Amino acid sequence: MVTARAVAETVCDPELPMLTLADLGVLREVFEQDGEVKVSITPTYTGCPAMDTMRDDLVHALRGAGYANVEVRTVLQPPWSSDWISERGRRKLAEAGIAPPGGAPAHGPGPVPLTLSPPERKVPCPLCGSADTELLSEFGATACKAIRRCRACAEPFEHVKEI
C-alpha cells in the first residue's frame, strides 16, 4: 500500500490545479497509526473557501487508496505564508502563466502596519520575462491573486500575492 503521505501529496489545489497541496505548502502533516490517518492543512488565508474542497479531496483520495479512517484537521498556527510554496510549485505557476509570489513582506513582532496603498511590487511577466509590469487590480479571481499587465508584451496575467 502506498503511504498516506504519498497519497495526500498528489491532491491538487482546487483554485490553482497545477499545484498540489504539498506544492502550495498547505499540506502540513500526515500521521498514520493503527489504520487511522490524520492530515493537517493550513488555509492560505482566513476564510479561504477552498478549504472544504481540499478536505473532501484529501478524504476521497485517501479512502480510494484504502485508508478507511481519515480525519482532516485545519491548523491555523503558524499562519500560512507564500514563502511555503515550493520551488517546483513556483515553476508550475510560471509555466501556467501565473506570476509566483516574491518573498513575503517582512515585519517585526507586533501588528502589521496598515497603509492605504500597498507598496508597488516588481513582478516580472511570466509570459515574456519583462520587469515592466503594472497592477490592474489588487483583486483577482481568488483573494490570493492580483491582476497585472505587462507593458512590454501587453498581456494581462495573474500574480499570486505575497502573504
Buried (B, 14 or more C-beta within 10 A) or exposed (E): EEEBBEBBBEBBBBBBEBBBBBBBBBBBEBEBEEEEBBBBBBBBEEEBEBBEBBBEBBBEBBBEBEBEEBBBEBBEEEEBBBEBBBEEBBEBBBEBBBBBBBEBBEEEEEEEEEEEEEEEBEBBBBBBEEEEBEBEEBEBEBBBBBBBBBEBBEBBBBBBBBB
